[in-house]
Amino acid sequence: MIDYRAARLRMIEYQIARRGMTDLAVLEAMSAVPREEFVPLQLRDHAHEDTALPIAHGQTISQPYIVALMAQAAELRAGDTVLEIGTGSGYAAAVMAEIAGRVVTIERIDTLAEAARARLQRLGYTNVEVISGDGTAGCDRHAPFDAILSAAGTRKVPRAWKQQLATGGRLILPLGPLGDQQLVKITRLGENAYSQSALVGVRFVPLIAGLG
């Protein structure tokens, strides 16, 4: 039987820390979240491998390194309000919830949202709200957000996401056509001022508007 705690610590050391992840809050969050709880039962023994894994409905749980990279790029702090687009299994939301004050996460596929909500509640994440809906519209009723992270790639940044960022807020998303995406960080500098930088090449599922 696999010692999941030991596997998680090896994952953090070899896949994350040795690749230059230095944010202690992110490393501690990933050591606290039982990744094996967020993958299908038959894949639990592979939960801590250096790869994305399928969950359901053609969706995936992201590679551990990418989850850590996005969380570090978002510069999460205690008390932050965070929006996630694409809940999936709920794993990234759990990692962020270990650091931030509140995480709002939107999933367009109802069955995935329901499963993630139940899983996060069972694991004690009371500061995460899972919403079934269209992530392209963001979540205006909980805005502004200190950070917004998207688990789906798009050719164009949805206007709502930029508008719902707080001044100084960070938006992390895969940008570009499928097969040529870059993980990008956008920071809101003022009412109509933003900076943008590319972090690394990635491959994410495409952003889809509406419910599915």
N, C-alpha and C positions, 0 to 999 in steps of 0.2 A: 504493500500500500504506500502511495506517495505521501511524503511529508510536505503538505502544501505550504506551510509556513517557511520551511527551508527552501523550497522551490521559489517562493516569492522573494526571499532575500537574495538568492543567487541571481534571479532575474534583475533585481535592482542593481546589484554590483556589476554584472557582466554586460547587461544590455543597456543600462541607463547611465549609471555613474561613470563608467569607463568611456562613455561616448561624450562626456563633457557636461552632463547635467549636474549643476552645482546648487540648485535651489533646494535647501534643506527641507523647506515646507513641502515641496513636491515629493521629494524622496521619502519623507516620513508618511505622507498621505498614501503613497503607493504601497508602502510596507504595511499600512493599516487596513487596506481594502482587500478582502479575499477574492481575488480575480476568478478563482475557480467557481465561485457562486454565480458568475455572470455569463458562463458559457453553457451550451447544452451538456447534459449529463454525460453523453458518450464522448465528449471532448475534454472533460475535466482534466485528464492526465496530461493534456497538451496546453492547458490554460496559460502556462508561464513561458511558452516558447516564443521565439523572436519573430512572430508573424501575426497577421490578422487572422481571425477565425470566423467561420460562418455562424450565424445565429438562426435567423428565420426570415422568410419573405425576401430572400436575396440580399439581406443586410449582413454586416459584419461587426465584430468587436475589434477595434483598432489594435494594431501592434503596440505593445507596451511602450516602446521608445517614443512613438508618435504621440501617445497620450501624455507622456511626461514632457515632451518638447512643447506641445501646445499649452499645457498648464504653466510651464516655466515662461514661455513667451507672453502669456497673459498677465504675468506679474501679479498673481492672486495674493490678496492679503486678507487677514481676519476682518470680518465686517463687510467685505465686498458683496454686492449683489451681482450675480452672474446669470447670463442667459446662454443656454446651449441649444443649438439647432440640430435635431437628430438624436433622440435619446438612445435608440437601439436597445441594448441590454440594460443600460443604466450605469455601466462601469465608469465611464468618464465623469458622469454626474456625481458618483460617489467619491471619486478622487477629489474633485473640486469641492465637494461638500465638507471634506476633511479640513479644508483651508478657509474657504469663504464663509460669510455669514448666511447667505441664502443662495440657492441655485434653482432657477426656473428652467425646465427643460421641455422642449416641444417635440413631439413625435407624430408624424402624419399617419402612421399605420396603427389603428386602434388596438389591435391585439398585442402589438409590441409595447405600446404605452401602458396598457393594463398590466402586462406581465412585469414591466420595469417598475411600475408603481408598487405592486405587491412585493416585489423583491426588495426594493429600497426600504419599504416600511418594515418588512421582516428583519432586515439587517440594522434597523434603528436609525435610519437617516431621516430625521424629522425636519431638517432644514432644506429638503428638496421637494419641489412641486412639479409633478409630471402633468403636462397638458397635451391632450389630443388635439391636433390642429395643423394649420398651414404655417410652417416655420418661416416661409419667405416674408411673412408679415411681421415677424418678431412678436413682441408681446407688449403693446403700448401701455397696458394698465399697470405693469410693474416697472416700466422705464422711469428714470434712466438707469442704465447698467454700467457698472465699472468694467465689466468684461463681457464680450460675446464671443462664443466659439462655435464654429460650424463643423459638423461631422459629415458634410456633403459638399461636393465641389460645384462651382458655378463659374460661368464665363464673365458674369457681371455682378458686382456687389449690390444686393437689394438695398434700395434707398432707405427702407425702414430700419435696417440694422444700423446704418451710419447715424440716422436721426435719433435712434434710441440709446446711443452711447452717451455717457456723461462726459463732460469736458475732462480730458486726461484718460478717458476710457480706451481700452484696447480691444480690437476686433481681430480674431485669428480665424482664417478660413483658407480652404484650398481654392485657388483661383486659376482659371484657364480651361481649355478644352480637355476632355477625357484623354489621357495618355500624355498630356503635357501640362499637368497642373503644378503650380508652385504654392507651397504653404506661405501665406502672406500675413504680415502684421500691419494693421492700420490703427493709428492713434489719433484720437480727436484732440486737436490743439485749440480749437475755438469754435464759435458757432458754425462757421462754414470753412474751417481750416482743418486739414488732415495730413498726416505724413504716412508713407507707405514703404515697406521694405519686404524683400523676399527672404525666406528662411531656408527652404530646402525643397527639392522636388518630391512630390507625393502622388498617390493614386487613391482617390476616394470615389465612392458612389456618387452619382449626380444628384444635385438638388432638384426636387420635384415639388411644384406648387400644388396645393389642394390636398384633400384627404385621399387615402388609399386603403 
